[in-house]
Amino acid sequence: MFHRSLHTIYSISIHHFSTSSSPTQPHFMVNYLTTTLNLSKPDAIFVTSKIHHLKSPKNPQSVINFLTTYNLSTPQIISLILTHPHILLRNVDKTLKPKFNVLSELGFSVQDLVTVITRDPNLLLRSLDTAIVPTINLLMKVLGSKEKIVKAVLRSHWPFYGKSFRTNVELLKRYGVCNKDIERLILRNPRLVTQSPVRLEEKLVEVEQEFGISPGSSMFSYGLSAFCSMNKLNLRRKFEVFKGFGWCEADVLAVVKSQPLCLTHSEERLRRGLSFFMGELGYTSEWLSSRGSLLMYSLEKRVKPRYRVYVVLKEKGLMARELHTLMCYSEADFVKNVVQRHREELPDHLYDSLIKRSSIVVVLELHDLVRTFECWAGL
C-alpha cells in the first residue's frame, strides 16, 4: 500500500519535475538520492517532491553525514527520510546537533539515541526550546533524576508528542495524585500519560466515583492503569464473570478496590481462579472481595503448589497461618520459612518440585528486586 502511494505521488509529481527542469532530466535530488542512498526512483521522486525547492544537495548531504556519525545505518536513514523528508532540510549546527547534545547530556548513549530517533523521527522536527526542553524539565520535576528520564523515554516515544503529556501531568496533580504515583505511571505505563486529556479525565472520574478508589489511595495508580487498558464493554464482561459465581455488585466493587489489576487478567483466567478458590476451597465472595491479590497469582505455579504444602502441614498440626498469608510470601521467604523448615514432613516429590521451581523463581525475583532498587535509587 505504501509503495502504491509512492507511485501515485510519482504520477502526480512527474509533471512538476518535467516543467521545473528539462523533460529528459530528472530533478538533481532524484539522481543524488538514488546514487547516495540507493533509493529506488519512485522513492527518490517522492522524497524530492517534498523538498523540490532545494538548489543543491549540500544540506541533505550534511544531514546524512551527521546522522552517520551517530551510527545510523543507511537503511535507517532511508526509513527516516521516507517518512519525514523534511529532515533533509534541517540545519545540522542550529537544529539537529543541539537536540542530540541535550539528549546526550541527559545520559543517552549513542545506541539509545539511534533507538529514540528511529522510533520517533518526529523528535528531529520538534522545537528544542518549546517542546523538548520544557518536557525534560517537567520529567525532571516528577522523576527526579536524569537516569529515570532516560528509562522513561526508552520505554516509549511519548514525552515529546504535543502537549498531552504536560497537560495530563497537571491533570493528575489537580486530582490529588501524588508525585510518587505519577512517577509510577510514567515509568510503568507511559502511554497512559499521553492519551487524550479528555479520556484521562473520564478515567480519573470513573476510578474515583464509580469504583471508590480515591487519588490518595495506594491502589489509585493501579486502578487507573487497569481501567485505561480496557473499554467499558470489556469491563462489563469481567464484572459478569464475577456475577456468574454469585457475586453481588458490592462485592465486585470491593475486590476491584482491593486489587484493581485483577481486572487486567483474561475472563478465562478469572473464571479459573474463582472456580478454584470458591469451588474447591469454599471461600465466599465476601471473603475473597477483600483479598483481591489472591486472584493475581498463577494457579499452577504458585497457588496450587502452596495449597498442597498447606494441606500437608495443616493435617499434621504444623500450620497456624492462613492460606492467603502463605500466598503472599515471596518465593524465597516461602521456601525458607515453610518448605525447608518442614522438610521432613513434606513428601519427597512435593519438596523436590518446590525446591526446583524456587531456584528459578528466586533468581527472577532477585533480578526484579535489583531493577526495582535501580529505579528507586535512580541508578
Backbone hydrogen bonds, N-H to C=O, Kabsch-Sander energy under -0.5 kcal/mol:
donor,donor_aa,acceptor,acceptor_aa,energy
5,S,1,M,-1.9
6,L,2,F,-1.6
7,H,3,H,-2.3
8,T,4,R,-1.9
9,I,5,S,-2.5
10,Y,6,L,-2.5
11,S,7,H,-2.2
12,I,8,T,-2.3
13,S,9,I,-3.0
14,I,10,Y,-1.6
17,F,13,S,-2.2
18,S,14,I,-2.1
19,T,15,H,-1.5
20,S,16,H,-2.2
21,S,17,F,-1.2
25,Q,22,S,-1.7
30,V,27,H,-1.4
31,N,27,H,-1.2
32,Y,28,F,-2.2
33,L,29,M,-2.8
34,T,30,V,-2.2
35,T,31,N,-2.1
36,T,32,Y,-3.3
37,L,33,L,-1.7
39,L,33,L,-1.6
44,A,40,S,-2.7
45,I,41,K,-2.6
46,F,42,P,-2.2
47,V,43,D,-2.4
48,T,44,A,-2.5
49,S,45,I,-2.1
50,K,46,F,-0.6
50,K,47,V,-1.3
51,I,47,V,-0.7
51,I,48,T,-0.9
54,L,51,I,-1.8
61,Q,57,P,-2.4
62,S,58,K,-1.9
63,V,59,N,-2.4
64,I,60,P,-2.6
65,N,61,Q,-2.6
66,F,62,S,-2.1
67,L,63,V,-2.6
68,T,64,I,-2.1
69,T,65,N,-1.5
70,Y,66,F,-0.7
70,Y,67,L,-0.9
71,N,68,T,-1.9
72,L,67,L,-1.8
77,I,73,S,-2.5
78,I,74,T,-2.7
79,S,75,P,-2.3
80,L,76,Q,-2.0
81,I,77,I,-2.4
82,L,78,I,-2.1
83,T,79,S,-1.6
84,H,80,L,-2.4
87,I,84,H,-2.0
88,L,85,P,-1.9
89,L,86,H,-1.7
90,R,87,I,-1.4
92,V,90,R,-0.6
95,T,91,N,-2.6
96,L,91,N,-1.6
97,K,92,V,-3.3
99,K,95,T,-1.0
100,F,96,L,-2.2
101,N,97,K,-2.6
102,V,98,P,-2.3
103,L,99,K,-2.1
104,S,100,F,-2.5
105,E,101,N,-2.5
106,L,102,V,-1.1
107,G,103,L,-0.8
107,G,104,S,-0.9
108,F,103,L,-1.9
113,L,109,S,-2.4
114,V,110,V,-2.1
115,T,111,Q,-2.2
116,V,112,D,-2.7
117,I,113,L,-2.9
118,T,114,V,-2.5
119,R,115,T,-1.7
120,D,116,V,-2.0
123,L,120,D,-2.0
124,L,121,P,-1.8
125,L,122,N,-1.5
126,R,122,N,-1.0
126,R,123,L,-0.6
131,A,127,S,-1.4
132,I,127,S,-2.2
133,V,128,L,-2.8
135,T,131,A,-1.3
136,I,132,I,-2.4
137,N,133,V,-2.6
138,L,134,P,-2.0
139,L,135,T,-2.7
140,M,136,I,-2.4
141,K,137,N,-1.8
142,V,138,L,-2.0
143,L,139,L,-3.6
144,G,139,L,-0.7
144,G,140,M,-1.5
149,I,145,S,-1.5
150,V,146,K,-2.4
151,K,147,E,-2.1
152,A,148,K,-2.5
153,V,149,I,-2.8
154,L,150,V,-2.3
155,R,151,K,-0.9
155,R,152,A,-0.6
156,S,152,A,-0.8
156,S,153,V,-0.8
160,F,157,H,-1.0
161,Y,158,W,-2.2
162,G,160,F,-0.7
165,F,161,Y,-0.7
167,T,163,K,-2.8
168,N,164,S,-2.8
169,V,165,F,-2.2
170,E,166,R,-2.0
171,L,167,T,-2.0
172,L,168,N,-2.7
173,K,169,V,-2.1
174,R,170,E,-2.3
175,Y,171,L,-1.6
176,G,173,K,-1.5
177,V,172,L,-2.5
182,I,178,C,-2.2
183,E,179,N,-2.9
184,R,180,K,-2.0
185,L,181,D,-2.3
186,I,182,I,-2.5
187,L,183,E,-2.5
188,R,184,R,-2.4
189,N,185,L,-2.5
192,L,189,N,-1.5
193,V,189,N,-0.6
193,V,190,P,-0.8
194,T,191,R,-1.2
195,Q,191,R,-0.5
195,Q,192,L,-0.7
200,L,196,S,-2.6
201,E,197,P,-2.4
202,E,198,V,-1.9
203,K,199,R,-2.0
204,L,200,L,-2.4
205,V,201,E,-2.3
206,E,202,E,-2.2
207,V,203,K,-2.9
208,E,204,L,-2.0
209,Q,205,V,-3.2
210,E,205,V,-0.7
210,E,206,E,-1.1
211,F,206,E,-1.2
212,G,208,E,-0.6
213,I,207,V,-2.1
214,S,212,G,-0.8
217,S,214,S,-2.2
220,F,217,S,-1.4
223,G,219,M,-2.7
224,L,220,F,-2.7
225,S,221,S,-2.1
226,A,222,Y,-2.5
227,F,223,G,-2.7
228,C,224,L,-1.9
229,S,225,S,-0.7
229,S,226,A,-0.8
230,M,227,F,-0.7
235,L,231,N,-2.2
236,R,232,K,-2.6
237,R,233,L,-2.2
238,K,234,N,-1.9
239,F,235,L,-2.0
240,E,236,R,-2.1
241,V,237,R,-1.3
242,F,238,K,-1.4
243,K,239,F,-2.2
244,G,240,E,-2.0
245,F,242,F,-1.6
246,G,243,K,-1.8
247,W,242,F,-1.7
252,V,248,C,-2.0
253,L,249,E,-2.5
254,A,250,A,-1.8
255,V,251,D,-2.3
256,V,252,V,-2.0
257,K,253,L,-2.0
258,S,254,A,-1.9
259,Q,255,V,-2.3
262,C,259,Q,-1.8
263,L,260,P,-1.7
264,T,261,L,-1.7
265,H,262,C,-1.2
270,L,266,S,-2.1
271,R,267,E,-2.3
272,R,268,E,-2.4
273,G,269,R,-2.3
274,L,270,L,-2.8
275,S,271,R,-2.7
276,F,272,R,-1.9
277,F,273,G,-2.6
278,M,274,L,-2.5
279,G,274,L,-0.8
279,G,275,S,-1.2
280,E,275,S,-1.1
280,E,276,F,-1.0
281,L,276,F,-2.0
283,Y,277,F,-2.6
288,L,284,T,-2.6
289,S,285,S,-2.2
290,S,286,E,-0.5
290,S,287,W,-0.9
291,R,288,L,-2.1
294,L,291,R,-1.9
295,L,292,G,-1.4
296,M,293,S,-1.6
297,Y,293,S,-0.6
297,Y,294,L,-0.8
302,R,298,S,-1.8
303,V,298,S,-2.5
304,K,299,L,-3.1
306,R,302,R,-1.9
307,Y,303,V,-2.3
308,R,304,K,-2.2
309,V,305,P,-1.6
310,Y,306,R,-2.6
311,V,307,Y,-2.6
312,V,308,R,-2.1
313,L,309,V,-2.5
314,K,310,Y,-2.6
315,E,311,V,-2.4
316,K,312,V,-1.0
317,G,314,K,-1.5
318,L,313,L,-3.2
319,M,313,L,-0.6
320,A,318,L,-0.6
325,T,322,E,-0.7
326,L,322,E,-1.3
327,M,323,L,-1.8
328,C,324,H,-0.9
328,C,325,T,-0.5
329,Y,325,T,-0.6
329,Y,326,L,-1.0
334,F,330,S,-2.6
335,V,331,E,-2.4
336,K,332,A,-2.4
337,N,333,D,-3.0
338,V,334,F,-1.7
339,V,334,F,-1.9
340,Q,335,V,-3.4
342,H,338,V,-1.5
343,R,340,Q,-1.3
345,E,342,H,-1.0
346,L,342,H,-1.0
346,L,343,R,-0.8
351,Y,347,P,-2.7
352,D,348,D,-3.1
353,S,349,H,-1.8
354,L,350,L,-2.0
355,I,351,Y,-2.5
356,K,352,D,-2.6
357,R,353,S,-2.1
358,S,354,L,-2.6
359,S,355,I,-1.8
360,I,356,K,-0.7
360,I,357,R,-0.9
361,V,357,R,-2.6
362,V,358,S,-3.2
363,V,359,S,-0.6
364,L,360,I,-1.8
365,E,361,V,-3.0
366,L,362,V,-2.7
367,H,363,V,-2.1
368,D,364,L,-2.4
369,L,365,E,-2.6
370,V,366,L,-2.5
371,R,367,H,-2.2
372,T,368,D,-2.6
373,F,369,L,-2.7
374,E,370,V,-2.7
375,C,371,R,-2.3
376,W,372,T,-2.7
377,A,373,F,-3.2
378,G,374,E,-1.1
379,L,374,E,-2.4
